[in-house]
Amino acid sequence: MAGIIDTIKLAGTLVLALPAGLAGLDFLLLRGQTAVGVALLALAVGLVAIQHWLTLPTDIPELLAKRVVGTVAKESETDPDDDR
């Protein structure tokens, strides 16, 4: 599940990717310039894909915190108070 920070990062990436994608569609479908249209569409898809899979140095503390919280806050499978 994506958090609010991930959603904001995606929105920032889409601010750049959507105009490139729309321009690519314009060049590809309306103007007949296939190479430019495909290049712009690939740029738009690449921006979103890189943002999704690339780990930046600023993301490392967040990843470490998630791993530590997951390790410390493990719930037991059985409840010790349920001895019925």
DRENDORO-111078 format. One record per atom (N, C-alpha, C): residue number from 1; atom name; x, y, z. Coordinates in steps of 0.001 Angstrom, whole numbers, plus 500000, padded with zeros to 6 digits. Layout:
BEGIN
> nr:atom:xx:yy:zz
> NUM:CA:X:Y:Z
...
//
This chain:
BEGIN
> nr:atom:xx:yy:zz
> 1:N:500845:498833:500000
> 1:CA:500000:500000:500000
> 1:C:500894:501235:500000
> 2:N:500586:502138:499128
> 2:CA:501402:503338:498997
> 2:C:501011:504359:500055
> 3:N:502011:505005:500608
> 3:CA:501771:506043:501590
> 3:C:501594:507390:500921
> 4:N:501392:508392:501729
> 4:CA:501169:509734:501206
> 4:C:502412:510272:500506
> 5:N:503592:509931:501011
> 5:CA:504830:510399:500387
> 5:C:504984:509788:498998
> 6:N:504674:508486:498865
> 6:CA:504759:507827:497564
> 6:C:503763:508431:496576
> 7:N:502596:508788:497064
> 7:CA:501586:509399:496199
> 7:C:502040:510770:495723
> 8:N:502644:511546:496597
> 8:CA:503142:512867:496215
> 8:C:504283:512742:495205
> 9:N:505166:511753:495413
> 9:CA:506250:511525:494454
> 9:C:505701:511149:493083
> 10:N:504682:510288:493057
> 10:CA:504075:509898:491786
> 10:C:503419:511088:491105
> 11:N:502731:511926:491864
> 11:CA:502097:513114:491288
> 11:C:503137:514054:490691
> 12:N:504272:514218:491373
> 12:CA:505344:515058:490837
> 12:C:505917:514500:489556
> 13:N:506039:513197:489471
> 13:CA:506533:512568:488253
> 13:C:505521:512713:487121
> 14:N:504249:512561:487438
> 14:CA:503216:512685:486416
> 14:C:503108:514098:485869
> 15:N:503486:515087:486671
> 15:CA:503487:516472:486183
> 15:C:504433:516604:484989
> 16:N:505517:515851:485013
> 16:CA:506471:515878:483903
> 16:C:506135:514869:482817
> 17:N:505595:513709:483190
> 17:CA:505378:512636:482229
> 17:C:504131:512847:481364
> 18:N:503080:513391:481928
> 18:CA:501846:513559:481154
> 18:C:501991:514513:479966
> 19:N:502602:515676:480130
> 19:CA:502777:516523:478942
> 19:C:503637:515867:477859
> 20:N:504661:515139:478262
> 20:CA:505490:514446:477278
> 20:C:504686:513362:476571
> 21:N:503876:512632:477318
> 21:CA:503047:511598:476709
> 21:C:502001:512161:475767
> 22:N:501370:513254:476169
> 22:CA:500371:513875:475299
> 22:C:500999:514460:474045
> 23:N:502164:515064:474180
> 23:CA:502871:515570:473006
> 23:C:503287:514414:472097
> 24:N:503706:513306:472703
> 24:CA:504052:512130:471905
> 24:C:502870:511601:471121
> 25:N:501699:511551:471754
> 25:CA:500501:511131:471031
> 25:C:500148:512103:469912
> 26:N:500321:513385:470161
> 26:CA:500051:514394:469144
> 26:C:500968:514204:467934
> 27:N:502260:514044:468195
> 27:CA:503202:513835:467096
> 27:C:502925:512515:466368
> 28:N:502587:511491:467115
> 28:CA:502397:510169:466535
> 28:C:501114:510075:465718
> 29:N:500015:510555:466272
> 29:CA:498718:510356:465635
> 29:C:498301:511481:464700
> 30:N:498578:512716:465068
> 30:CA:498063:513834:464283
> 30:C:499067:514392:463275
> 31:N:500320:514467:463667
> 31:CA:501313:515088:462793
> 31:C:502057:514078:461927
> 32:N:501954:512808:462245
> 32:CA:502586:511784:461430
> 32:C:504088:511656:461621
> 33:N:504642:512228:462663
> 33:CA:506075:512116:462950
> 33:C:506262:510982:463965
> 34:N:506410:509794:463426
> 34:CA:506422:508590:464251
> 34:C:507604:508545:465212
> 35:N:508791:508883:464744
> 35:CA:509993:508764:465585
> 35:C:509906:509683:466807
> 36:N:509501:510916:466583
> 36:CA:509397:511868:467689
> 36:C:508286:511436:468651
> 37:N:507166:510982:468113
> 37:CA:506056:510551:468951
> 37:C:506410:509359:469816
> 38:N:507067:508365:469228
> 38:CA:507454:507181:469988
> 38:C:508501:507540:471035
> 39:N:509437:508434:470697
> 39:CA:510471:508846:471655
> 39:C:509851:509559:472852
> 40:N:508893:510426:472622
> 40:CA:508244:511138:473727
> 40:C:507399:510196:474580
> 41:N:506719:509255:473952
> 41:CA:505953:508272:474722
> 41:C:506875:507387:475552
> 42:N:508004:506991:474986
> 42:CA:508971:506193:475743
> 42:C:509547:506991:476901
> 43:N:509778:508276:476692
> 43:CA:510262:509136:477773
> 43:C:509246:509201:478908
> 44:N:507978:509361:478578
> 44:CA:506936:509450:479600
> 44:C:506832:508147:480393
> 45:N:506823:507015:479707
> 45:CA:506746:505723:480394
> 45:C:508009:505498:481216
> 46:N:509159:505877:480678
> 46:CA:510414:505715:481399
> 46:C:510470:506538:482673
> 47:N:509954:507747:482632
> 47:CA:509936:508583:483831
> 47:C:509150:507923:484961
> 48:N:507985:507408:484642
> 48:CA:507153:506781:485671
> 48:C:507794:505487:486160
> 49:N:508355:504696:485239
> 49:CA:508975:503429:485629
> 49:C:510204:503655:486501
> 50:N:511035:504617:486135
> 50:CA:512238:504899:486930
> 50:C:511852:505408:488314
> 51:N:510854:506266:488392
> 51:CA:510419:506781:489698
> 51:C:509907:505652:490571
> 52:N:509274:504660:489960
> 52:CA:508695:503553:490735
> 52:C:509764:502596:491251
> 53:N:510773:502287:490434
> 53:CA:511741:501262:490798
> 53:C:513073:501777:491310
> 54:N:513400:503026:491079
> 54:CA:514703:503549:491466
> 54:C:514709:503924:492946
> 55:N:515744:503514:493642
> 55:CA:515908:503882:495046
> 55:C:516943:504993:495130
> 56:N:516532:506126:495628
> 56:CA:517423:507275:495771
> 56:C:518061:507260:497157
> 57:N:519180:507951:497335
> 57:CA:519790:508017:498668
> 57:C:518863:508608:499727
> 58:N:517947:509468:499322
> 58:CA:517006:510035:500296
> 58:C:515948:509031:500728
> 59:N:515776:507932:499990
> 59:CA:514791:506913:500336
> 59:C:515324:505883:501326
> 60:N:516626:505826:501521
> 60:CA:517231:504789:502356
> 60:C:516778:504869:503814
> 61:N:516736:506040:504464
> 61:CA:516245:506060:505855
> 61:C:514809:505557:505991
> 62:N:513967:505874:505035
> 62:CA:512581:505401:505074
> 62:C:512528:503878:504947
> 63:N:513322:503304:504051
> 63:CA:513356:501857:503884
> 63:C:513870:501160:505142
> 64:N:514908:501734:505752
> 64:CA:515438:501157:506982
> 64:C:514424:501225:508113
> 65:N:513713:502336:508211
> 65:CA:512704:502478:509264
> 65:C:511583:501458:509093
> 66:N:511158:501224:507861
> 66:CA:510119:500228:507623
> 66:C:510598:498834:508008
> 67:N:511852:498536:507700
> 67:CA:512386:497212:508027
> 67:C:512497:497026:509541
> 68:N:512948:498065:510259
> 68:CA:513092:497969:511710
> 68:C:511726:497836:512369
> 69:N:510769:498631:511932
> 69:CA:509426:498557:512518
> 69:C:508822:497190:512252
> 70:N:509040:496634:511080
> 70:CA:508520:495311:510771
> 70:C:509147:494236:511628
> 71:N:510414:494396:511981
> 71:CA:511102:493406:512806
> 71:C:510695:493522:514271
> 72:N:510614:494736:514766
> 72:CA:510307:494961:516175
> 72:C:508842:494669:516475
> 73:N:507946:495014:515592
> 73:CA:506515:494931:515866
> 73:C:505882:493650:515350
> 74:N:506635:492559:515274
> 74:CA:506041:491303:514832
> 74:C:505046:490816:515879
> 75:N:503888:490400:515390
> 75:CA:502862:489884:516283
> 75:C:503006:488374:516382
> 76:N:502756:487861:517560
> 76:CA:502826:486415:517720
> 76:C:501613:485781:517039
> 77:N:501794:484545:516600
> 77:CA:500719:483872:515897
> 77:C:499626:483394:516835
> 78:N:499992:483072:518058
> 78:CA:498998:482635:519032
> 78:C:498953:483629:520181
> 79:N:497791:483796:520722
> 79:CA:497624:484716:521847
> 79:C:497796:483938:523142
> 80:N:498752:484315:524028
> 80:CA:498991:483559:525255
> 80:C:497802:483594:526224
> 81:N:496884:484532:526085
> 81:CA:495749:484630:526986
> 81:C:494605:483708:526557
> 82:N:494725:483075:525421
> 82:CA:493685:482206:524914
> 82:C:493979:480751:525244
> 83:N:493869:480367:526485
> 83:CA:494147:478996:526908
> 83:C:492837:478269:527202
> 84:N:491902:478284:526328
> 84:CA:490601:477660:526561
> 84:C:490524:476323:525905
//
